[in-house]
Amino acid sequence: MNIEQLTWFKSSYSDGEGGQCVEVALEATAVHIRDSKRRPTAPRLTVTPTAWSLFLLGEKERLRD
């Protein structure tokens, strides 16, 4: 899929009043991450779904501590 055709979702930690804007687009074989606030045209970070899941698990653990 062309990256311009992806459906992007805003992070639940991004607010609607000019705060941090991290967006994620999901595909079967890739997860794309971008900063839509500060650098919307900058290259996106792309990771595997497994790497993304491990990152999210690590963040959940960090927030629990």
C-alpha positions, 0 to 999 in steps of 0.5 A: 500500500502507498503510504499516502493511502494509509489511515492514520490514528492519533495517539491517545496521549495527543491532545486536540489543543496543539499538544504532541501529535504522534500518529500511527498507521497499521498494515499487516506487515508494518506499523508506520509512526509519524510526528504530525505536529512538528514534522509532518513531511519528515520521513516516517518510522516503520517497524514490524508489528512484533516490534510495535507490540513489544514497544507497547508492552514495555511502555505499559510496564513502565507506566505501571511502575 
